[in-house]
Amino acid sequence: MEPNQNESLLEYKDQQYGDDPTAVRDTDQYTDEYVRGFVEKWDDLIDWDQRAQSEGSFFIEELRKRGVQRVLDVAAGTGFHSIRLIEAGFNVVSADGSPYMLAKAFENGRKRGHVLRTVHADWRWLNRDVFGRFDAVICLGNSFTHLFNERDRRKALAEFYSALRHDGILILDQRNYDDILDHGFSSKHKFYYCGEQVVAEPEHVDEGLCRFRYAFPDKSEYHLNMFPLRKDYTRRLMGDVGFQRINTFGDFKETYHEGDPDFYVHVAEKGYDTLESTGGREEGDE
């Protein structure tokens, strides 16, 4: 890479959405959303201690009870889940589409005595850049909603499926967009977005876009444009690409009422079921 290219990667830039930000509905936009300034504030938005307390050992237990050893974290962000899983004894490879995020994750790992194995990768071509097969792929932090068209979503899920061993699992989470679309936004940010001094809320919602605003104590503001995935739609796509059983949890619990959770967590199993599949079953709906 030429020196001037290195310098441009390190520049502080503003997010660019043009004259009509709500018209920007493009999968590739994420590369311009995670500008350096936003990434440097990301750990203020996601309080690691509170997030760990909220999640408890949910992901660790789900992986351990299936005998998982090797994990691919495809939405590593600043490294929260990668580092937690490394410290729990898992063999982790950390991937992300944002070079800024990967640099921050590597820095966070070093502060905690770990050297993360990081890979810069686009999910749609994941297996071009990530080698080998994994017992589990995790895609957390509401990251899958950066994909704005169904073709990209199907391609990414197919790449996740291909990266797994024959009996591997995918764990993917998403906001409860059903409730946001149908009843408006009322989350108290109990899960994921835990920074007490940060405001995170949607300023525009329709069936094709949820535009979130993030306001920080220093008066800086950033935005993310995301596709509001409905829960059943996500589950159907997983079944369509080949996942055999899909269990869905609400805020890390098997039992929940439909409108209650802030987040849904889908645990999709690749292992082939010789019985007739019904597209996955769901835990806990009442």
C-alpha positions as CSV (number, residue, x, y, z in Angstrom):
1,M,0.0,0.0,0.0
2,E,1.3,3.4,-0.9
3,P,2.2,5.9,2.0
4,N,-0.6,8.3,1.0
5,Q,-3.1,5.4,1.1
6,N,-2.0,4.7,4.7
7,E,-2.4,8.3,5.6
8,S,-6.0,8.4,4.2
9,L,-7.0,5.4,6.2
10,L,-6.0,7.2,9.4
11,E,-7.7,10.5,8.6
12,Y,-10.6,11.7,10.8
13,K,-13.5,12.0,8.4
14,D,-17.2,12.9,8.8
15,Q,-19.9,10.4,8.0
16,Q,-21.3,11.2,4.5
17,Y,-25.0,10.5,3.8
18,G,-25.7,13.2,1.2
19,D,-28.7,15.5,1.1
20,D,-31.2,12.8,2.1
21,P,-29.7,10.4,4.7
22,T,-32.9,8.3,4.7
23,A,-32.4,7.5,1.0
24,V,-29.1,5.8,1.7
25,R,-30.0,2.1,1.8
26,D,-26.8,0.4,0.6
27,T,-24.9,-2.6,2.0
28,D,-21.6,-1.0,1.2
29,Q,-22.4,2.1,3.2
30,Y,-21.0,0.5,6.4
31,T,-17.5,1.2,5.2
32,D,-18.1,4.9,5.4
33,E,-20.2,4.8,8.6
34,Y,-17.5,3.4,10.9
35,V,-15.2,6.4,10.6
36,R,-12.3,6.7,12.9
37,G,-13.9,9.1,15.3
38,F,-17.0,6.9,15.8
39,V,-14.9,3.7,16.3
40,E,-12.8,5.5,19.0
41,K,-16.0,6.2,20.9
42,W,-17.5,2.7,20.4
43,D,-16.4,1.4,23.7
44,D,-18.2,4.4,25.4
45,L,-21.3,3.3,23.7
46,I,-20.9,-0.4,24.6
47,D,-19.9,-0.6,28.3
48,W,-18.0,-3.8,28.5
49,D,-18.6,-4.5,32.2
50,Q,-22.4,-3.9,31.9
51,R,-22.6,-5.9,28.7
52,A,-20.9,-8.8,30.3
53,Q,-23.3,-8.6,33.2
54,S,-26.3,-8.5,30.9
55,E,-25.2,-11.4,28.7
56,G,-23.9,-13.5,31.6
57,S,-22.5,-16.7,30.3
58,F,-25.2,-17.3,27.6
59,F,-22.9,-17.5,24.6
60,I,-20.2,-19.4,26.4
61,E,-22.7,-22.0,27.6
62,E,-24.3,-22.4,24.2
63,L,-20.9,-23.1,22.7
64,R,-19.6,-25.4,25.4
65,K,-22.7,-27.6,25.5
66,R,-22.1,-28.3,21.8
67,G,-18.4,-29.1,22.2
68,V,-17.3,-26.0,20.3
69,Q,-13.6,-25.3,20.2
70,R,-12.9,-23.1,17.1
71,V,-15.0,-19.9,16.7
72,L,-15.1,-17.4,13.9
73,D,-16.3,-14.0,15.2
74,V,-17.4,-12.4,11.9
75,A,-18.5,-9.1,13.5
76,A,-15.7,-8.6,15.9
77,G,-16.1,-4.9,16.3
78,T,-13.8,-3.6,19.1
79,G,-13.3,-7.2,20.3
80,F,-15.7,-7.7,23.2
81,H,-16.9,-11.2,22.3
82,S,-13.7,-12.4,20.8
83,I,-11.8,-11.5,24.0
84,R,-14.5,-13.0,26.3
85,L,-14.4,-16.3,24.3
86,I,-10.6,-16.4,24.3
87,E,-10.6,-15.9,28.0
88,A,-13.1,-18.7,28.3
89,G,-10.7,-21.1,26.5
90,F,-12.0,-21.0,22.9
91,N,-9.8,-20.7,19.8
92,V,-11.0,-17.5,18.1
93,V,-10.5,-15.8,14.8
94,S,-11.8,-12.2,14.7
95,A,-13.1,-10.8,11.4
96,D,-14.7,-7.5,10.5
97,G,-15.4,-5.3,7.5
98,S,-14.0,-2.2,9.1
99,P,-10.2,-1.9,9.4
100,Y,-10.7,0.7,12.2
101,M,-12.7,-1.8,14.2
102,L,-10.1,-4.5,13.8
103,A,-7.3,-2.1,14.9
104,K,-9.3,-1.2,18.0
105,A,-10.0,-4.8,18.7
106,F,-6.4,-5.7,18.4
107,E,-5.5,-2.8,20.8
108,N,-8.1,-3.9,23.3
109,G,-6.8,-7.5,23.1
110,R,-3.3,-6.4,23.8
111,K,-4.4,-4.4,26.8
112,R,-5.8,-7.6,28.2
113,G,-2.8,-9.7,27.4
114,H,-4.1,-11.3,24.2
115,V,-2.9,-11.2,20.6
116,L,-6.1,-11.4,18.4
117,R,-5.9,-13.1,15.1
118,T,-7.7,-10.6,12.9
119,V,-9.0,-10.8,9.3
120,H,-10.4,-7.9,7.3
121,A,-13.3,-9.6,5.4
122,D,-16.6,-8.8,3.6
123,W,-19.2,-11.4,4.6
124,R,-20.3,-11.8,1.0
125,W,-16.9,-13.2,0.2
126,L,-15.9,-14.5,3.6
127,N,-14.4,-17.8,2.6
128,R,-12.1,-16.0,0.2
129,D,-10.2,-14.4,3.1
130,V,-10.9,-16.7,6.0
131,F,-9.4,-20.2,5.7
132,G,-10.4,-23.5,7.4
133,R,-13.6,-24.6,9.0
134,F,-15.0,-23.6,12.3
135,D,-17.2,-25.3,15.0
136,A,-19.2,-22.0,15.4
137,V,-19.7,-18.7,13.6
138,I,-20.9,-15.8,15.7
139,C,-22.4,-12.6,14.2
140,L,-23.4,-10.4,17.1
141,G,-24.1,-6.8,18.0
142,N,-27.0,-6.3,15.6
143,S,-24.4,-6.4,12.8
144,F,-26.4,-8.5,10.3
145,T,-28.7,-5.5,9.8
146,H,-26.0,-3.7,7.8
147,L,-27.1,-5.8,4.8
148,F,-29.7,-4.0,2.8
149,N,-30.8,-6.4,0.1
150,E,-31.9,-10.0,0.3
151,R,-29.3,-11.2,-2.2
152,D,-26.5,-9.9,0.2
153,R,-28.2,-11.5,3.2
154,R,-28.5,-14.9,1.5
155,K,-25.0,-14.7,0.2
156,A,-23.6,-13.8,3.7
157,L,-25.6,-16.6,5.3
158,A,-24.4,-19.1,2.7
159,E,-20.8,-18.0,3.4
160,F,-21.3,-18.5,7.2
161,Y,-22.8,-21.9,6.4
162,S,-19.8,-22.9,4.3
163,A,-17.3,-21.7,6.9
164,L,-18.8,-24.2,9.4
165,R,-17.9,-27.9,10.0
166,H,-20.6,-30.4,9.2
167,D,-22.1,-30.1,12.6
168,G,-21.3,-26.5,13.3
169,I,-23.6,-23.7,14.6
170,L,-24.3,-20.1,13.7
171,I,-25.3,-17.6,16.5
172,L,-26.7,-14.4,15.1
173,D,-28.5,-11.7,17.0
174,Q,-30.7,-8.7,16.0
175,R,-32.7,-6.0,17.6
176,N,-36.4,-6.6,18.1
177,Y,-37.3,-4.6,15.0
178,D,-40.8,-6.1,14.9
179,D,-41.7,-4.2,18.1
180,I,-40.0,-1.0,16.8
181,L,-41.8,-1.2,13.5
182,D,-45.2,-2.1,14.9
183,H,-45.2,-0.1,18.2
184,G,-42.4,2.4,18.2
185,F,-39.1,2.4,20.0
186,S,-39.1,1.9,23.8
187,S,-35.9,0.1,24.6
188,K,-34.2,1.0,27.8
189,H,-30.9,-0.2,26.3
190,K,-30.6,-3.1,28.9
191,F,-28.6,-5.1,26.4
192,Y,-25.6,-4.2,24.1
193,Y,-25.9,-0.4,24.2
194,C,-25.1,0.1,27.9
195,G,-23.1,3.3,28.1
196,E,-25.0,5.5,30.5
197,Q,-23.8,8.8,29.0
198,V,-24.6,7.9,25.4
199,V,-28.0,8.3,23.7
200,A,-28.8,5.6,21.1
201,E,-32.2,5.9,19.5
202,P,-33.8,5.7,16.1
203,E,-34.6,9.0,14.4
204,H,-36.3,7.4,11.3
205,V,-38.0,4.1,10.9
206,D,-39.8,2.5,8.0
207,E,-40.0,-1.1,6.6
208,G,-36.8,-0.6,4.7
209,L,-34.7,1.5,7.1
210,C,-34.0,2.1,10.8
211,R,-31.6,5.1,11.1
212,F,-30.1,5.3,14.6
213,R,-28.6,8.3,16.1
214,Y,-25.7,8.1,18.7
215,A,-25.1,11.2,20.8
216,F,-22.0,11.4,23.0
217,P,-21.2,13.6,26.0
218,D,-18.8,15.8,24.0
219,K,-21.8,16.8,21.8
220,S,-20.6,14.6,18.9
221,E,-23.2,12.7,16.9
222,Y,-23.0,9.7,14.6
223,H,-25.5,7.7,12.7
224,L,-26.0,4.1,11.4
225,N,-28.4,3.2,8.7
226,M,-29.7,-0.4,9.2
227,F,-32.2,-2.7,7.7
228,P,-35.0,-3.5,10.2
229,L,-35.0,-7.3,10.0
230,R,-38.2,-9.0,11.2
231,K,-37.5,-12.0,13.4
232,D,-39.4,-14.6,11.3
233,Y,-37.9,-13.3,8.1
234,T,-34.4,-13.9,9.5
235,R,-35.3,-17.4,10.6
236,R,-36.7,-18.2,7.2
237,L,-33.5,-17.1,5.4
238,M,-31.5,-19.3,7.7
239,G,-33.6,-22.2,6.9
240,D,-33.5,-21.4,3.2
241,V,-29.6,-21.6,3.1
242,G,-29.6,-25.0,4.8
243,F,-29.6,-24.6,8.6
244,Q,-31.6,-27.5,10.0
245,R,-32.8,-26.3,13.4
246,I,-33.1,-22.7,14.6
247,N,-33.8,-21.8,18.2
248,T,-34.6,-18.2,19.0
249,F,-34.1,-16.6,22.4
250,G,-35.3,-13.2,23.7
251,D,-32.6,-11.3,25.6
252,F,-30.7,-14.6,26.3
253,K,-33.8,-16.3,27.7
254,E,-35.8,-19.3,26.3
255,T,-39.1,-17.9,27.6
256,Y,-40.3,-14.5,26.6
257,H,-43.3,-12.6,25.4
258,E,-43.1,-11.3,21.8
259,G,-42.9,-7.6,22.5
260,D,-40.6,-7.8,25.5
261,P,-37.0,-8.5,24.3
262,D,-34.7,-5.8,23.2
263,F,-32.8,-8.4,21.2
264,Y,-33.4,-11.8,19.6
265,V,-30.6,-14.4,19.5
266,H,-30.9,-17.1,16.8
267,V,-28.9,-20.3,17.3
268,A,-28.9,-22.2,14.0
269,E,-27.5,-25.7,13.6
270,K,-26.0,-27.0,10.4
271,G,-26.0,-30.7,11.4
272,Y,-28.1,-32.6,9.0
273,D,-31.5,-33.8,10.4
274,T,-32.8,-37.0,8.7
275,L,-36.3,-36.2,9.9
276,E,-38.4,-33.9,7.8
277,S,-37.5,-30.3,8.6
278,T,-40.1,-27.7,9.3
279,G,-37.7,-24.8,9.0
280,G,-36.5,-24.7,12.6
281,R,-38.3,-24.5,15.8
282,E,-38.5,-21.5,18.2
283,E,-38.0,-21.6,21.9
284,G,-40.2,-19.9,24.4
285,D,-42.9,-18.0,22.5
286,E,-46.0,-17.5,24.7
